[in-house]
Amino acid sequence: MLVNGRGTRSIRLAEPSGAPPVPEIIDQTRLPHELRFVLLETLHDAERAIREMWVRGAPLIGVTAAYGMALGARSDPSDGGLESAARRLSSTRPTAVNLGWALKDMVEKLRPVAPASREAAAFEHAGAMAEADVDACRAIGLHGVGIFEQLAASDTPSGELQILTHCNAGWLATVDWGTALAPVYRAHRSGIPLHVWVSETRPRNQGAGLTAWELAEEGIPHTVITDNASGHLLRTGRVDAVITGTDRTTSAGDVCNKIGTYMKAVAARDCEVPFYAAVPGSSIDWKLGEGEAGEIPIEERDGSEVSQVRGLGPDGRMTSVRITREGSRIANFGFDVTPARLVTGLITERGVCPASRKGLASLFPDKAIGEDARG
């Protein structure tokens, strides 16, 4: 996607002078105020990038972990080193299913390879995983734009399609294109008049800091709103569709996403506004079925993210400001689960389907097994 008019990816291989290739990422904690690229030179660097949210978004976490395995194989290609790298990376973030999926896939691919050849094989497979993610997101955009075309053809009250999104599910959350924003980009580039309501997404403000930055770089009209304003916009008819991403979706169609997603889905249902989730196949947890969404580990993050707000100070430097009373207890849940009954449809790289076991199995018969395959 575009940054200063030039195509950019959230992670790519760089070749430092006189050194072997290493992955290069964008430190997303600096956005939107500073565009800073960082080289991940060691397994520890990859761990830190995921844990401290320099990279975030389920697909990008998975690809970064895959490159972390390659960096681990560079320093210790033994069987023990392989297992240690996977164990260290798996402990960084608990909710996104792509992390465990990517590590399992890397271990299975590398275990049969001779240790002397594991580094090269690991970088090759991580690169293939990155390209597969780009292809999946591009396809999500192509399938999802059809929904927007139909909505835009129905004479929206404002004369332009009004879309509400939450958190950041654009290209910064993936390798390129994004999930929930991929159809938005496709629609904009095809000439559909549209406007995006960007929910700020407290406490880390990924909507205000990341989604708004992405949309501005692409030249898409948008407005940042407080999270609590979403219900008002929906009730007063100023939203035509809601679309979000996912960190983990069960085989029954329940969607685990950034905290606050469930509230938007409830409001959208009450106001008869369609609610869609963009779901790459890599984010579907086929082990979890109907009634099992409660088994998804919900990350609880440090309370300082709630008690403090980070941004540019009067001197132009990044700073943190406390907004709560010292000593007050703080709960900081990172995600919530939206039941399938509130989801109008799931947009995947294989097409759009109902949020149900039968719907997902119709698109992924090779993945759905047992009862899931029978619907």
Helices and strands as residue ranges (DSSP letters): E 2-3, E 6-7, E 11-14, E 22-26, E 37-39, H 43-51, H 58-75, H 79-90, H 97-110, G 115-117, H 118-152, E 161-165, G 171-173, H 182-189, E 194-199, H 206-206, I 207-211, H 212-218, E 222-225, G 227-229, H 230-235, E 241-244, E 248-250, E 255-258, H 261-270, E 275-278, G 281-283, E 284-285, G 293-295, H 304-307, E 308-312, E 318-322, E 335-338, G 340-342, E 345-348, E 351-353, H 357-363, H 371-374
